[in-house]
Amino acid sequence: MANFGKQKEVTVGGVKYILQHPGVKRSYELTDEAMKPNQQVPSMTKLFEAYMKEVIVEPKTDWDYWDEKGPSDLNKVMQEVDSFLRGEEN
């Protein structure tokens, strides 16, 4: 459980985001739960919502937040989340 609760700070667009690891098993479950029926790819909407709810702990984000920030920042933060959950350090 060394990953569970581990935190990382990332800054995107001048905003500091705190990411918190939900644990290895849960990180894979987030992807599984976002899978499109009968396909091998996740719904990005569902996956990003799970990341907003369970991984990005500060600031709290939702779709309204990203409407203000824009898709570029959204994609950069979600890429950071994905790398963090996979254990990739950049």
PDB file of N, CA, C and O in Angstrom, chain B, residues numbered from 101:
ATOM      1  N   MET B 101       0.822  -1.195   0.000  1.00  0.00           N
ATOM      2  CA  MET B 101       0.000   0.000   0.000  1.00  0.00           C
ATOM      3  C   MET B 101       0.867   1.261   0.000  1.00  0.00           C
ATOM      4  O   MET B 101       0.420   2.314   0.453  1.00  0.00           O
ATOM      5  N   ALA B 102       2.090   1.166  -0.497  1.00  0.00           N
ATOM      6  CA  ALA B 102       2.990   2.317  -0.489  1.00  0.00           C
ATOM      7  C   ALA B 102       2.483   3.463  -1.344  1.00  0.00           C
ATOM      8  O   ALA B 102       2.801   4.620  -1.070  1.00  0.00           O
ATOM      9  N   ASN B 103       1.702   3.168  -2.373  1.00  0.00           N
ATOM     10  CA  ASN B 103       1.182   4.234  -3.219  1.00  0.00           C
ATOM     11  C   ASN B 103      -0.052   4.897  -2.628  1.00  0.00           C
ATOM     12  O   ASN B 103      -0.292   6.081  -2.867  1.00  0.00           O
ATOM     13  N   PHE B 104      -0.841   4.148  -1.856  1.00  0.00           N
ATOM     14  CA  PHE B 104      -2.078   4.683  -1.303  1.00  0.00           C
ATOM     15  C   PHE B 104      -1.797   5.911  -0.441  1.00  0.00           C
ATOM     16  O   PHE B 104      -0.997   5.857   0.493  1.00  0.00           O
ATOM     17  N   GLY B 105      -2.455   7.003  -0.762  1.00  0.00           N
ATOM     18  CA  GLY B 105      -2.296   8.233   0.004  1.00  0.00           C
ATOM     19  C   GLY B 105      -1.114   9.094  -0.405  1.00  0.00           C
ATOM     20  O   GLY B 105      -0.998  10.237   0.038  1.00  0.00           O
ATOM     21  N   LYS B 106      -0.238   8.563  -1.245  1.00  0.00           N
ATOM     22  CA  LYS B 106       0.908   9.340  -1.722  1.00  0.00           C
ATOM     23  C   LYS B 106       0.389  10.569  -2.463  1.00  0.00           C
ATOM     24  O   LYS B 106      -0.574  10.485  -3.226  1.00  0.00           O
ATOM     25  N   GLN B 107       1.030  11.702  -2.231  1.00  0.00           N
ATOM     26  CA  GLN B 107       0.591  12.936  -2.878  1.00  0.00           C
ATOM     27  C   GLN B 107       1.675  13.506  -3.778  1.00  0.00           C
ATOM     28  O   GLN B 107       2.868  13.262  -3.601  1.00  0.00           O
ATOM     29  N   LYS B 108       1.203  14.277  -4.753  1.00  0.00           N
ATOM     30  CA  LYS B 108       2.108  14.967  -5.665  1.00  0.00           C
ATOM     31  C   LYS B 108       1.491  16.314  -5.993  1.00  0.00           C
ATOM     32  O   LYS B 108       0.284  16.421  -6.206  1.00  0.00           O
ATOM     33  N   GLU B 109       2.328  17.340  -6.030  1.00  0.00           N
ATOM     34  CA  GLU B 109       1.882  18.673  -6.446  1.00  0.00           C
ATOM     35  C   GLU B 109       2.307  18.900  -7.884  1.00  0.00           C
ATOM     36  O   GLU B 109       3.449  18.630  -8.257  1.00  0.00           O
ATOM     37  N   VAL B 110       1.380  19.397  -8.687  1.00  0.00           N
ATOM     38  CA  VAL B 110       1.694  19.786 -10.062  1.00  0.00           C
ATOM     39  C   VAL B 110       1.119  21.178 -10.285  1.00  0.00           C
ATOM     40  O   VAL B 110       0.084  21.527  -9.719  1.00  0.00           O
ATOM     41  N   THR B 111       1.786  21.959 -11.102  1.00  0.00           N
ATOM     42  CA  THR B 111       1.301  23.298 -11.428  1.00  0.00           C
ATOM     43  C   THR B 111       1.033  23.362 -12.921  1.00  0.00           C
ATOM     44  O   THR B 111       1.901  23.065 -13.742  1.00  0.00           O
ATOM     45  N   VAL B 112      -0.181  23.754 -13.250  1.00  0.00           N
ATOM     46  CA  VAL B 112      -0.607  23.894 -14.644  1.00  0.00           C
ATOM     47  C   VAL B 112      -1.345  25.215 -14.766  1.00  0.00           C
ATOM     48  O   VAL B 112      -2.273  25.486 -14.004  1.00  0.00           O
ATOM     49  N   GLY B 113      -0.939  26.029 -15.712  1.00  0.00           N
ATOM     50  CA  GLY B 113      -1.607  27.309 -15.922  1.00  0.00           C
ATOM     51  C   GLY B 113      -1.568  28.213 -14.705  1.00  0.00           C
ATOM     52  O   GLY B 113      -2.483  29.006 -14.481  1.00  0.00           O
ATOM     53  N   GLY B 114      -0.500  28.091 -13.914  1.00  0.00           N
ATOM     54  CA  GLY B 114      -0.353  28.913 -12.724  1.00  0.00           C
ATOM     55  C   GLY B 114      -1.149  28.442 -11.519  1.00  0.00           C
ATOM     56  O   GLY B 114      -1.153  29.111 -10.485  1.00  0.00           O
ATOM     57  N   VAL B 115      -1.823  27.302 -11.631  1.00  0.00           N
ATOM     58  CA  VAL B 115      -2.620  26.755 -10.533  1.00  0.00           C
ATOM     59  C   VAL B 115      -1.931  25.506  -9.997  1.00  0.00           C
ATOM     60  O   VAL B 115      -1.531  24.628 -10.762  1.00  0.00           O
ATOM     61  N   LYS B 116      -1.796  25.436  -8.664  1.00  0.00           N
ATOM     62  CA  LYS B 116      -1.205  24.261  -8.025  1.00  0.00           C
ATOM     63  C   LYS B 116      -2.313  23.245  -7.751  1.00  0.00           C
ATOM     64  O   LYS B 116      -3.321  23.562  -7.118  1.00  0.00           O
ATOM     65  N   TYR B 117      -2.111  22.029  -8.236  1.00  0.00           N
ATOM     66  CA  TYR B 117      -3.044  20.929  -8.010  1.00  0.00           C
ATOM     67  C   TYR B 117      -2.363  19.901  -7.122  1.00  0.00           C
ATOM     68  O   TYR B 117      -1.189  19.586  -7.312  1.00  0.00           O
ATOM     69  N   ILE B 118      -3.096  19.384  -6.161  1.00  0.00           N
ATOM     70  CA  ILE B 118      -2.583  18.310  -5.318  1.00  0.00           C
ATOM     71  C   ILE B 118      -3.301  17.028  -5.717  1.00  0.00           C
ATOM     72  O   ILE B 118      -4.527  16.928  -5.655  1.00  0.00           O
ATOM     73  N   LEU B 119      -2.495  16.051  -6.130  1.00  0.00           N
ATOM     74  CA  LEU B 119      -3.006  14.746  -6.524  1.00  0.00           C
ATOM     75  C   LEU B 119      -2.746  13.770  -5.390  1.00  0.00           C
ATOM     76  O   LEU B 119      -1.703  13.830  -4.739  1.00  0.00           O
ATOM     77  N   GLN B 120      -3.688  12.877  -5.155  1.00  0.00           N
ATOM     78  CA  GLN B 120      -3.510  11.864  -4.114  1.00  0.00           C
ATOM     79  C   GLN B 120      -3.828  10.491  -4.696  1.00  0.00           C
ATOM     80  O   GLN B 120      -4.896  10.274  -5.268  1.00  0.00           O
ATOM     81  N   HIS B 121      -2.887   9.578  -4.540  1.00  0.00           N
ATOM     82  CA  HIS B 121      -3.023   8.238  -5.115  1.00  0.00           C
ATOM     83  C   HIS B 121      -4.071   7.434  -4.344  1.00  0.00           C
ATOM     84  O   HIS B 121      -4.022   7.363  -3.116  1.00  0.00           O
ATOM     85  N   PRO B 122      -5.027   6.824  -5.070  1.00  0.00           N
ATOM     86  CA  PRO B 122      -6.056   6.023  -4.406  1.00  0.00           C
ATOM     87  C   PRO B 122      -5.632   4.575  -4.148  1.00  0.00           C
ATOM     88  O   PRO B 122      -6.422   3.775  -3.646  1.00  0.00           O
ATOM     89  N   GLY B 123      -4.401   4.244  -4.487  1.00  0.00           N
ATOM     90  CA  GLY B 123      -3.922   2.871  -4.378  1.00  0.00           C
ATOM     91  C   GLY B 123      -3.910   2.222  -5.753  1.00  0.00           C
ATOM     92  O   GLY B 123      -4.684   2.599  -6.633  1.00  0.00           O
ATOM     93  N   VAL B 124      -3.036   1.252  -5.931  1.00  0.00           N
ATOM     94  CA  VAL B 124      -2.857   0.636  -7.245  1.00  0.00           C
ATOM     95  C   VAL B 124      -4.143  -0.033  -7.724  1.00  0.00           C
ATOM     96  O   VAL B 124      -4.575   0.193  -8.855  1.00  0.00           O
ATOM     97  N   LYS B 125      -4.750  -0.846  -6.882  1.00  0.00           N
ATOM     98  CA  LYS B 125      -5.971  -1.544  -7.300  1.00  0.00           C
ATOM     99  C   LYS B 125      -7.059  -0.555  -7.676  1.00  0.00           C
ATOM    100  O   LYS B 125      -7.695  -0.697  -8.721  1.00  0.00           O
ATOM    101  N   ARG B 126      -7.278   0.452  -6.830  1.00  0.00           N
ATOM    102  CA  ARG B 126      -8.344   1.418  -7.103  1.00  0.00           C
ATOM    103  C   ARG B 126      -8.053   2.210  -8.371  1.00  0.00           C
ATOM    104  O   ARG B 126      -8.981   2.550  -9.105  1.00  0.00           O
ATOM    105  N   SER B 127      -6.803   2.507  -8.642  1.00  0.00           N
ATOM    106  CA  SER B 127      -6.481   3.258  -9.858  1.00  0.00           C
ATOM    107  C   SER B 127      -6.870   2.462 -11.105  1.00  0.00           C
ATOM    108  O   SER B 127      -7.329   3.038 -12.092  1.00  0.00           O
ATOM    109  N   TYR B 128      -6.688   1.144 -11.062  1.00  0.00           N
ATOM    110  CA  TYR B 128      -7.120   0.311 -12.190  1.00  0.00           C
ATOM    111  C   TYR B 128      -8.640   0.191 -12.232  1.00  0.00           C
ATOM    112  O   TYR B 128      -9.230   0.141 -13.311  1.00  0.00           O
ATOM    113  N   GLU B 129      -9.267   0.146 -11.075  1.00  0.00           N
ATOM    114  CA  GLU B 129     -10.730   0.095 -11.036  1.00  0.00           C
ATOM    115  C   GLU B 129     -11.348   1.344 -11.652  1.00  0.00           C
ATOM    116  O   GLU B 129     -12.388   1.262 -12.305  1.00  0.00           O
ATOM    117  N   LEU B 130     -10.722   2.493 -11.453  1.00  0.00           N
ATOM    118  CA  LEU B 130     -11.239   3.726 -12.051  1.00  0.00           C
ATOM    119  C   LEU B 130     -11.310   3.591 -13.570  1.00  0.00           C
ATOM    120  O   LEU B 130     -12.291   3.994 -14.193  1.00  0.00           O
ATOM    121  N   THR B 131     -10.263   3.021 -14.156  1.00  0.00           N
ATOM    122  CA  THR B 131     -10.259   2.803 -15.606  1.00  0.00           C
ATOM    123  C   THR B 131     -11.304   1.765 -16.000  1.00  0.00           C
ATOM    124  O   THR B 131     -12.042   1.959 -16.965  1.00  0.00           O
ATOM    125  N   ASP B 132     -11.367   0.664 -15.254  1.00  0.00           N
ATOM    126  CA  ASP B 132     -12.356  -0.380 -15.557  1.00  0.00           C
ATOM    127  C   ASP B 132     -13.779   0.171 -15.516  1.00  0.00           C
ATOM    128  O   ASP B 132     -14.590  -0.132 -16.391  1.00  0.00           O
ATOM    129  N   GLU B 133     -14.079   0.973 -14.510  1.00  0.00           N
ATOM    130  CA  GLU B 133     -15.425   1.522 -14.350  1.00  0.00           C
ATOM    131  C   GLU B 133     -15.790   2.514 -15.449  1.00  0.00           C
ATOM    132  O   GLU B 133     -16.969   2.763 -15.703  1.00  0.00           O
ATOM    133  N   ALA B 134     -14.779   3.075 -16.095  1.00  0.00           N
ATOM    134  CA  ALA B 134     -15.028   4.051 -17.160  1.00  0.00           C
ATOM    135  C   ALA B 134     -15.110   3.409 -18.543  1.00  0.00           C
ATOM    136  O   ALA B 134     -15.361   4.100 -19.531  1.00  0.00           O
ATOM    137  N   MET B 135     -14.901   2.095 -18.625  1.00  0.00           N
ATOM    138  CA  MET B 135     -14.897   1.434 -19.934  1.00  0.00           C
ATOM    139  C   MET B 135     -16.246   1.553 -20.632  1.00  0.00           C
ATOM    140  O   MET B 135     -17.307   1.432 -20.019  1.00  0.00           O
ATOM    141  N   LYS B 136     -16.166   1.795 -21.932  1.00  0.00           N
ATOM    142  CA  LYS B 136     -17.370   1.831 -22.761  1.00  0.00           C
ATOM    143  C   LYS B 136     -17.862   0.399 -22.960  1.00  0.00           C
ATOM    144  O   LYS B 136     -17.055  -0.519 -23.107  1.00  0.00           O
ATOM    145  N   PRO B 137     -19.176   0.205 -22.965  1.00  0.00           N
ATOM    146  CA  PRO B 137     -19.702  -1.151 -23.168  1.00  0.00           C
ATOM    147  C   PRO B 137     -19.204  -1.754 -24.487  1.00  0.00           C
ATOM    148  O   PRO B 137     -19.216  -1.101 -25.530  1.00  0.00           O
ATOM    149  N   ASN B 138     -18.775  -2.995 -24.413  1.00  0.00           N
ATOM    150  CA  ASN B 138     -18.337  -3.767 -25.581  1.00  0.00           C
ATOM    151  C   ASN B 138     -17.153  -3.152 -26.319  1.00  0.00           C
ATOM    152  O   ASN B 138     -16.954  -3.429 -27.502  1.00  0.00           O
ATOM    153  N   GLN B 139     -16.374  -2.331 -25.648  1.00  0.00           N
ATOM    154  CA  GLN B 139     -15.194  -1.735 -26.268  1.00  0.00           C
ATOM    155  C   GLN B 139     -14.018  -1.853 -25.304  1.00  0.00           C
ATOM    156  O   GLN B 139     -14.200  -2.097 -24.111  1.00  0.00           O
ATOM    157  N   GLN B 140     -12.841  -1.681 -25.823  1.00  0.00           N
ATOM    158  CA  GLN B 140     -11.631  -1.791 -25.013  1.00  0.00           C
ATOM    159  C   GLN B 140     -11.038  -0.431 -24.664  1.00  0.00           C
ATOM    160  O   GLN B 140      -9.851  -0.330 -24.355  1.00  0.00           O
ATOM    161  N   VAL B 141     -11.857   0.611 -24.714  1.00  0.00           N
ATOM    162  CA  VAL B 141     -11.372   1.958 -24.403  1.00  0.00           C
ATOM    163  C   VAL B 141     -12.290   2.603 -23.372  1.00  0.00           C
ATOM    164  O   VAL B 141     -13.500   2.379 -23.384  1.00  0.00           O
ATOM    165  N   PRO B 142     -11.711   3.404 -22.480  1.00  0.00           N
ATOM    166  CA  PRO B 142     -12.545   4.073 -21.484  1.00  0.00           C
ATOM    167  C   PRO B 142     -13.242   5.300 -22.062  1.00  0.00           C
ATOM    168  O   PRO B 142     -12.763   5.924 -23.009  1.00  0.00           O
ATOM    169  N   SER B 143     -14.365   5.619 -21.475  1.00  0.00           N
ATOM    170  CA  SER B 143     -15.023   6.891 -21.748  1.00  0.00           C
ATOM    171  C   SER B 143     -14.189   7.957 -21.050  1.00  0.00           C
ATOM    172  O   SER B 143     -14.027   7.919 -19.831  1.00  0.00           O
ATOM    173  N   MET B 144     -13.664   8.900 -21.809  1.00  0.00           N
ATOM    174  CA  MET B 144     -12.822   9.927 -21.198  1.00  0.00           C
ATOM    175  C   MET B 144     -13.632  10.770 -20.220  1.00  0.00           C
ATOM    176  O   MET B 144     -13.104  11.206 -19.197  1.00  0.00           O
ATOM    177  N   THR B 145     -14.901  11.004 -20.519  1.00  0.00           N
ATOM    178  CA  THR B 145     -15.757  11.768 -19.612  1.00  0.00           C
ATOM    179  C   THR B 145     -15.846  11.076 -18.258  1.00  0.00           C
ATOM    180  O   THR B 145     -15.648  11.711 -17.222  1.00  0.00           O
ATOM    181  N   LYS B 146     -16.139   9.786 -18.260  1.00  0.00           N
ATOM    182  CA  LYS B 146     -16.257   9.039 -17.007  1.00  0.00           C
ATOM    183  C   LYS B 146     -14.915   8.947 -16.285  1.00  0.00           C
ATOM    184  O   LYS B 146     -14.852   9.086 -15.063  1.00  0.00           O
ATOM    185  N   LEU B 147     -13.849   8.714 -17.038  1.00  0.00           N
ATOM    186  CA  LEU B 147     -12.531   8.594 -16.419  1.00  0.00           C
ATOM    187  C   LEU B 147     -12.105   9.918 -15.788  1.00  0.00           C
ATOM    188  O   LEU B 147     -11.618   9.939 -14.657  1.00  0.00           O
ATOM    189  N   PHE B 148     -12.286  11.016 -16.510  1.00  0.00           N
ATOM    190  CA  PHE B 148     -11.921  12.325 -15.969  1.00  0.00           C
ATOM    191  C   PHE B 148     -12.761  12.664 -14.745  1.00  0.00           C
ATOM    192  O   PHE B 148     -12.250  13.246 -13.788  1.00  0.00           O
ATOM    193  N   GLU B 149     -14.051  12.306 -14.761  1.00  0.00           N
ATOM    194  CA  GLU B 149     -14.899  12.546 -13.591  1.00  0.00           C
ATOM    195  C   GLU B 149     -14.385  11.771 -12.383  1.00  0.00           C
ATOM    196  O   GLU B 149     -14.387  12.288 -11.266  1.00  0.00           O
ATOM    197  N   ALA B 150     -13.946  10.540 -12.601  1.00  0.00           N
ATOM    198  CA  ALA B 150     -13.385   9.742 -11.507  1.00  0.00           C
ATOM    199  C   ALA B 150     -12.102  10.382 -10.980  1.00  0.00           C
ATOM    200  O   ALA B 150     -11.886  10.440  -9.769  1.00  0.00           O
ATOM    201  N   TYR B 151     -11.254  10.860 -11.888  1.00  0.00           N
ATOM    202  CA  TYR B 151     -10.029  11.536 -11.466  1.00  0.00           C
ATOM    203  C   TYR B 151     -10.355  12.789 -10.655  1.00  0.00           C
ATOM    204  O   TYR B 151      -9.718  13.054  -9.636  1.00  0.00           O
ATOM    205  N   MET B 152     -11.348  13.560 -11.109  1.00  0.00           N
ATOM    206  CA  MET B 152     -11.735  14.774 -10.382  1.00  0.00           C
ATOM    207  C   MET B 152     -12.240  14.434  -8.986  1.00  0.00           C
ATOM    208  O   MET B 152     -11.957  15.147  -8.023  1.00  0.00           O
ATOM    209  N   LYS B 153     -12.984  13.350  -8.884  1.00  0.00           N
ATOM    210  CA  LYS B 153     -13.583  12.967  -7.604  1.00  0.00           C
ATOM    211  C   LYS B 153     -12.583  12.313  -6.655  1.00  0.00           C
ATOM    212  O   LYS B 153     -12.603  12.572  -5.452  1.00  0.00           O
ATOM    213  N   GLU B 154     -11.696  11.452  -7.204  1.00  0.00           N
ATOM    214  CA  GLU B 154     -10.888  10.605  -6.333  1.00  0.00           C
ATOM    215  C   GLU B 154      -9.391  10.877  -6.317  1.00  0.00           C
ATOM    216  O   GLU B 154      -8.689  10.369  -5.442  1.00  0.00           O
ATOM    217  N   VAL B 155      -8.886  11.661  -7.258  1.00  0.00           N
ATOM    218  CA  VAL B 155      -7.438  11.864  -7.317  1.00  0.00           C
ATOM    219  C   VAL B 155      -7.045  13.329  -7.116  1.00  0.00           C
ATOM    220  O   VAL B 155      -6.105  13.616  -6.376  1.00  0.00           O
ATOM    221  N   ILE B 156      -7.742  14.245  -7.755  1.00  0.00           N
ATOM    222  CA  ILE B 156      -7.424  15.673  -7.587  1.00  0.00           C
ATOM    223  C   ILE B 156      -8.082  16.134  -6.293  1.00  0.00           C
ATOM    224  O   ILE B 156      -9.301  16.296  -6.231  1.00  0.00           O
ATOM    225  N   VAL B 157      -7.267  16.346  -5.258  1.00  0.00           N
ATOM    226  CA  VAL B 157      -7.840  16.709  -3.958  1.00  0.00           C
ATOM    227  C   VAL B 157      -7.892  18.214  -3.724  1.00  0.00           C
ATOM    228  O   VAL B 157      -8.728  18.694  -2.959  1.00  0.00           O
ATOM    229  N   GLU B 158      -7.008  18.957  -4.373  1.00  0.00           N
ATOM    230  CA  GLU B 158      -7.041  20.425  -4.280  1.00  0.00           C
ATOM    231  C   GLU B 158      -6.579  21.019  -5.587  1.00  0.00           C
ATOM    232  O   GLU B 158      -5.599  20.532  -6.150  1.00  0.00           O
ATOM    233  N   PRO B 159      -7.218  22.027  -6.092  1.00  0.00           N
ATOM    234  CA  PRO B 159      -8.551  22.470  -5.703  1.00  0.00           C
ATOM    235  C   PRO B 159      -9.580  21.457  -6.193  1.00  0.00           C
ATOM    236  O   PRO B 159      -9.314  20.699  -7.126  1.00  0.00           O
ATOM    237  N   LYS B 160     -10.737  21.443  -5.576  1.00  0.00           N
ATOM    238  CA  LYS B 160     -11.806  20.568  -6.043  1.00  0.00           C
ATOM    239  C   LYS B 160     -12.216  21.030  -7.428  1.00  0.00           C
ATOM    240  O   LYS B 160     -12.402  22.224  -7.662  1.00  0.00           O
ATOM    241  N   THR B 161     -12.358  20.082  -8.345  1.00  0.00           N
ATOM    242  CA  THR B 161     -12.688  20.427  -9.720  1.00  0.00           C
ATOM    243  C   THR B 161     -13.936  19.686 -10.181  1.00  0.00           C
ATOM    244  O   THR B 161     -14.272  18.618  -9.669  1.00  0.00           O
ATOM    245  N   ASP B 162     -14.608  20.275 -11.153  1.00  0.00           N
ATOM    246  CA  ASP B 162     -15.738  19.652 -11.829  1.00  0.00           C
ATOM    247  C   ASP B 162     -15.771  20.223 -13.241  1.00  0.00           C
ATOM    248  O   ASP B 162     -14.887  20.991 -13.619  1.00  0.00           O
ATOM    249  N   TRP B 163     -16.775  19.857 -14.016  1.00  0.00           N
ATOM    250  CA  TRP B 163     -16.813  20.323 -15.405  1.00  0.00           C
ATOM    251  C   TRP B 163     -16.955  21.832 -15.497  1.00  0.00           C
ATOM    252  O   TRP B 163     -16.404  22.439 -16.416  1.00  0.00           O
ATOM    253  N   ASP B 164     -17.679  22.459 -14.570  1.00  0.00           N
ATOM    254  CA  ASP B 164     -17.802  23.922 -14.577  1.00  0.00           C
ATOM    255  C   ASP B 164     -16.436  24.574 -14.371  1.00  0.00           C
ATOM    256  O   ASP B 164     -16.119  25.581 -15.005  1.00  0.00           O
ATOM    257  N   TYR B 165     -15.637  23.999 -13.490  1.00  0.00           N
ATOM    258  CA  TYR B 165     -14.284  24.501 -13.248  1.00  0.00           C
ATOM    259  C   TYR B 165     -13.482  24.478 -14.549  1.00  0.00           C
ATOM    260  O   TYR B 165     -12.812  25.452 -14.890  1.00  0.00           O
ATOM    261  N   TRP B 166     -13.556  23.355 -15.276  1.00  0.00           N
ATOM    262  CA  TRP B 166     -12.767  23.224 -16.505  1.00  0.00           C
ATOM    263  C   TRP B 166     -13.324  24.063 -17.644  1.00  0.00           C
ATOM    264  O   TRP B 166     -12.585  24.429 -18.559  1.00  0.00           O
ATOM    265  N   ASP B 167     -14.623  24.374 -17.603  1.00  0.00           N
ATOM    266  CA  ASP B 167     -15.168  25.318 -18.589  1.00  0.00           C
ATOM    267  C   ASP B 167     -14.497  26.676 -18.431  1.00  0.00           C
ATOM    268  O   ASP B 167     -14.260  27.376 -19.415  1.00  0.00           O
ATOM    269  N   GLU B 168     -14.189  27.045 -17.189  1.00  0.00           N
ATOM    270  CA  GLU B 168     -13.501  28.315 -16.917  1.00  0.00           C
ATOM    271  C   GLU B 168     -12.020  28.241 -17.301  1.00  0.00           C
ATOM    272  O   GLU B 168     -11.482  29.172 -17.900  1.00  0.00           O
ATOM    273  N   LYS B 169     -11.369  27.134 -16.955  1.00  0.00           N
ATOM    274  CA  LYS B 169      -9.928  26.988 -17.188  1.00  0.00           C
ATOM    275  C   LYS B 169      -9.594  26.682 -18.646  1.00  0.00           C
ATOM    276  O   LYS B 169      -8.568  27.127 -19.160  1.00  0.00           O
ATOM    277  N   GLY B 170     -10.450  25.933 -19.300  1.00  0.00           N
ATOM    278  CA  GLY B 170     -10.228  25.596 -20.700  1.00  0.00           C
ATOM    279  C   GLY B 170      -9.708  24.185 -20.902  1.00  0.00           C
ATOM    280  O   GLY B 170      -9.154  23.578 -19.985  1.00  0.00           O
ATOM    281  N   PRO B 171      -9.890  23.662 -22.117  1.00  0.00           N
ATOM    282  CA  PRO B 171      -9.511  22.279 -22.399  1.00  0.00           C
ATOM    283  C   PRO B 171      -8.007  22.019 -22.368  1.00  0.00           C
ATOM    284  O   PRO B 171      -7.588  20.899 -22.077  1.00  0.00           O
ATOM    285  N   SER B 172      -7.200  23.011 -22.655  1.00  0.00           N
ATOM    286  CA  SER B 172      -5.754  22.801 -22.635  1.00  0.00           C
ATOM    287  C   SER B 172      -5.279  22.456 -21.227  1.00  0.00           C
ATOM    288  O   SER B 172      -4.537  21.492 -21.039  1.00  0.00           O
ATOM    289  N   ASP B 173      -5.709  23.245 -20.231  1.00  0.00           N
ATOM    290  CA  ASP B 173      -5.327  22.958 -18.848  1.00  0.00           C
ATOM    291  C   ASP B 173      -5.920  21.632 -18.387  1.00  0.00           C
ATOM    292  O   ASP B 173      -5.254  20.860 -17.696  1.00  0.00           O
ATOM    293  N   LEU B 174      -7.169  21.362 -18.765  1.00  0.00           N
ATOM    294  CA  LEU B 174      -7.805  20.086 -18.413  1.00  0.00           C
ATOM    295  C   LEU B 174      -6.950  18.923 -18.901  1.00  0.00           C
ATOM    296  O   LEU B 174      -6.640  18.012 -18.133  1.00  0.00           O
ATOM    297  N   ASN B 175      -6.573  18.952 -20.159  1.00  0.00           N
ATOM    298  CA  ASN B 175      -5.800  17.846 -20.721  1.00  0.00           C
ATOM    299  C   ASN B 175      -4.429  17.713 -20.071  1.00  0.00           C
ATOM    300  O   ASN B 175      -3.955  16.597 -19.857  1.00  0.00           O
ATOM    301  N   LYS B 176      -3.787  18.830 -19.754  1.00  0.00           N
ATOM    302  CA  LYS B 176      -2.476  18.773 -19.095  1.00  0.00           C
ATOM    303  C   LYS B 176      -2.586  18.169 -17.698  1.00  0.00           C
ATOM    304  O   LYS B 176      -1.769  17.334 -17.309  1.00  0.00           O
ATOM    305  N   VAL B 177      -3.606  18.598 -16.943  1.00  0.00           N
ATOM    306  CA  VAL B 177      -3.778  18.065 -15.588  1.00  0.00           C
ATOM    307  C   VAL B 177      -4.109  16.575 -15.644  1.00  0.00           C
ATOM    308  O   VAL B 177      -3.558  15.790 -14.873  1.00  0.00           O
ATOM    309  N   MET B 178      -4.996  16.184 -16.543  1.00  0.00           N
ATOM    310  CA  MET B 178      -5.371  14.773 -16.633  1.00  0.00           C
ATOM    311  C   MET B 178      -4.193  13.909 -17.081  1.00  0.00           C
ATOM    312  O   MET B 178      -4.078  12.754 -16.673  1.00  0.00           O
ATOM    313  N   GLN B 179      -3.330  14.461 -17.909  1.00  0.00           N
ATOM    314  CA  GLN B 179      -2.112  13.741 -18.301  1.00  0.00           C
ATOM    315  C   GLN B 179      -1.199  13.557 -17.081  1.00  0.00           C
ATOM    316  O   GLN B 179      -0.590  12.501 -16.909  1.00  0.00           O
ATOM    317  N   GLU B 180      -1.110  14.589 -16.243  1.00  0.00           N
ATOM    318  CA  GLU B 180      -0.328  14.485 -15.002  1.00  0.00           C
ATOM    319  C   GLU B 180      -0.919  13.415 -14.085  1.00  0.00           C
ATOM    320  O   GLU B 180      -0.187  12.626 -13.488  1.00  0.00           O
ATOM    321  N   VAL B 181      -2.251  13.395 -13.976  1.00  0.00           N
ATOM    322  CA  VAL B 181      -2.918  12.395 -13.142  1.00  0.00           C
ATOM    323  C   VAL B 181      -2.599  10.994 -13.656  1.00  0.00           C
ATOM    324  O   VAL B 181      -2.223  10.114 -12.883  1.00  0.00           O
ATOM    325  N   ASP B 182      -2.748  10.796 -14.947  1.00  0.00           N
ATOM    326  CA  ASP B 182      -2.495   9.486 -15.543  1.00  0.00           C
ATOM    327  C   ASP B 182      -1.053   9.035 -15.294  1.00  0.00           C
ATOM    328  O   ASP B 182      -0.820   7.886 -14.917  1.00  0.00           O
ATOM    329  N   SER B 183      -0.100   9.923 -15.500  1.00  0.00           N
ATOM    330  CA  SER B 183       1.313   9.593 -15.254  1.00  0.00           C
ATOM    331  C   SER B 183       1.554   9.265 -13.786  1.00  0.00           C
ATOM    332  O   SER B 183       2.282   8.326 -13.465  1.00  0.00           O
ATOM    333  N   PHE B 184       0.944  10.039 -12.901  1.00  0.00           N
ATOM    334  CA  PHE B 184       1.075   9.829 -11.461  1.00  0.00           C
ATOM    335  C   PHE B 184       0.538   8.449 -11.067  1.00  0.00           C
ATOM    336  O   PHE B 184       1.183   7.721 -10.313  1.00  0.00           O
ATOM    337  N   LEU B 185      -0.633   8.096 -11.574  1.00  0.00           N
ATOM    338  CA  LEU B 185      -1.229   6.809 -11.220  1.00  0.00           C
ATOM    339  C   LEU B 185      -0.429   5.636 -11.771  1.00  0.00           C
ATOM    340  O   LEU B 185      -0.445   4.550 -11.192  1.00  0.00           O
ATOM    341  N   ARG B 186       0.263   5.844 -12.871  1.00  0.00           N
ATOM    342  CA  ARG B 186       1.081   4.783 -13.480  1.00  0.00           C
ATOM    343  C   ARG B 186       2.484   4.713 -12.862  1.00  0.00           C
ATOM    344  O   ARG B 186       3.273   3.832 -13.204  1.00  0.00           O
ATOM    345  N   GLY B 187       2.782   5.631 -11.965  1.00  0.00           N
ATOM    346  CA  GLY B 187       4.088   5.625 -11.322  1.00  0.00           C
ATOM    347  C   GLY B 187       5.196   6.229 -12.150  1.00  0.00           C
ATOM    348  O   GLY B 187       6.376   6.017 -11.873  1.00  0.00           O
ATOM    349  N   GLU B 188       4.817   6.984 -13.170  1.00  0.00           N
ATOM    350  CA  GLU B 188       5.811   7.635 -14.030  1.00  0.00           C
ATOM    351  C   GLU B 188       6.163   8.992 -13.442  1.00  0.00           C
ATOM    352  O   GLU B 188       5.291   9.842 -13.261  1.00  0.00           O
ATOM    353  N   GLU B 189       7.410   9.190 -13.153  1.00  0.00           N
ATOM    354  CA  GLU B 189       7.868  10.477 -12.635  1.00  0.00           C
ATOM    355  C   GLU B 189       8.387  11.306 -13.784  1.00  0.00           C
ATOM    356  O   GLU B 189       9.170  10.829 -14.604  1.00  0.00           O
ATOM    357  N   ASN B 190       7.941  12.575 -13.843  1.00  0.00           N
ATOM    358  CA  ASN B 190       8.447  13.444 -14.912  1.00  0.00           C
ATOM    359  C   ASN B 190       9.171  14.617 -14.345  1.00  0.00           C
ATOM    360  O   ASN B 190       9.667  15.458 -15.094  1.00  0.00           O
TER     361      ASN B 190
END
